[in-house]
Amino acid sequence: MIAFASHACWLSSISVNGSLKIWTGPNCTGKSAIITEDVLDLSTIGFDNNITSVFFGPAATGGAPASTPAAGGGAAALTATSAILNSGKNLSEPDGSQGVSGHGCVNVAHPDQVSSIQADGTYKLWTGKDCTGKSMIVTGNQNDLSAIGFDKMVASIRFAD
């Protein structure tokens, strides 16, 4: 783990070879994201000039510290099995919500109505049906999907198998 000084690191893009997990807070706290490919504009995932700590290595994909590697030798440790997909930001429901659950890949009925997600655990978002397209591993509630580049674009979710 690398922790930056008392303020966030002033990065606007990041290039990776493998995987890493970034946080907005010191000592791996705050909002987090797992990066597995280059991000040319960190603002598209809500982290422009806002990275305070970083964890490198295989355990980064599961969000676990090095002392407790993710299951599957570096594969993401997906733990969530359900989520509520809200039509508004901050878990509001101006146009209702959708409940999704299951194991493995689950398609979303109305991707154009997903702006925030309420969930416990770790899951993976996809822009295409059947877990295809752009993806990102996230943990817990996602109050504003536009901050990570997925507003009204979540077509499928991979839950724990």
C-alpha positions, 0 to 999 in steps of 0.5 A: 500500500502506498499512502500519499501526503496529507492531501490527495495526489494530483493525478488525472490519468493512470496507466497500469500493468496488472491491477491496483486499488485506489482510495480517496482517503488515507490508509485505504479508506473512503471511496474506492475503485479497482483499476485493471486497465489504463484510465486516460481521464480519472474524472470519468470514474470520479477520481480526478486529483482525488487519490490518497492511497493505492494498493498494488498487486493481485489482492488489489482486485479483491480489495483485500489487504496483502495479508488476506489475498482475494479468492481465486489467486487474484480474481475479484472476490465478489460477495454481493448476491443482490442489489436495488437499482435506483432511478435517481442519484443518492439512492432516490427513486424518482422513477422507481427502482429495480431489484436484481439478485442471483448468482453469476451474471444477471441482466438488468431489465432497464439499464437506462433507469439506473443512476445509483445502486444500493448493495452490500458486498462486492459486485461487478458492473457491465455496460453490455448484456451478459456481462460484456462491454466496459466493466468495473468492480465496486463495493457497497452503495454507489450513490452516483453512477455518473461519478464512475462513468456508468450512469444509465449504462448498467446492463448487467451485474456479476454477483458472487457465484 
